[in-house]
Amino acid sequence: MEKQKGKLVLVTGPSGVSKSTMIGHIIQIMANKGMTAIYLTPDTTRKRRTENEDKNCITEEEFDENARQGLYYNVTNNNGVR
């Protein structure tokens, strides 16, 4: 597989501002233009909720270990939830 350069777009914001909805629209628009986008499932320490099926819910310990290994580009803390 040939390595291709691309752009990284990081979408952040507080809970409930429709980040996932916007990302879904962007991916669809890009697909319609023959472009490729990859959605990286975010990790969160929040308890799983039905509306958050696009999140990877992990323990605080797992999150700390991932952060220690440098697996995250961006870490935020919103009301005690990462």
N, C-alpha and C positions, 0 to 999 in steps of 0.2 A: 504494500500500500504506500502510495506517495504521500509524503508529509506536505501539508498545505498550511500556509499562514492564514490566520483569520483574525477576528477581533473578539475581544472579551467584553461582554456587556453585563454589568452587574446591576441587578434591580433590587433595591432595598427599600424598606418602608415599614411603618407600623402595621400591626395586624389589622386586617379588614379593609385595606385600601385598594384591593383588587390587583395585586401584583401578579398572581397566577393567571387571572383573566387576561391581563395585558400581555403577558408572555405568550399565552396561547394564541392570541390574535397576531402577534409578531411572527411566531413560528408559522402560522397559516399563510400570512402574507409572503413570507420568504419562500415557502414551499410553492406557492402559486407562481413565483418568479424563477423557479428552478434552483433556488438557493437552499442550503442546509443550515439548520440550527440545532444545537444540542442543548437540552434542558438538563441541568444537573440538579438532582433532587436534594433539597436542603435538609440538613440535620437540625433537629430541635430537641430540647429537653422537655418540651411541653407534652402533656398526656395526649394520646391519640384521640382525635375527634373525627366524626364522620366527614365534616367539611374539609379536613386536612389530609385527604388521601394522597396528596402530592408531596407530603413531608415524610422524612425518615425520623421517627420518634425514637430517641435513644436515651440511655441513662446519663446522669451527670458524670459518672465515672468514665463511660465510653466517650463522652464529649471531651472531657479533660485529656484523655489519652490521645484522641485524634488531634486535638490542638497541640499537645506536646510533640507529636510527630510532624507537625507542620502541614496537616492536611487541609487546613482552612485558609482561604484568602481573606475572609472577612468574618469577624465574630462580633455580634452585638448582644447586648443584654437588655431585654425589655421586661421590666417588672419581675426580675428574677428568672426569666425564661431566656435561654440562649437558643 
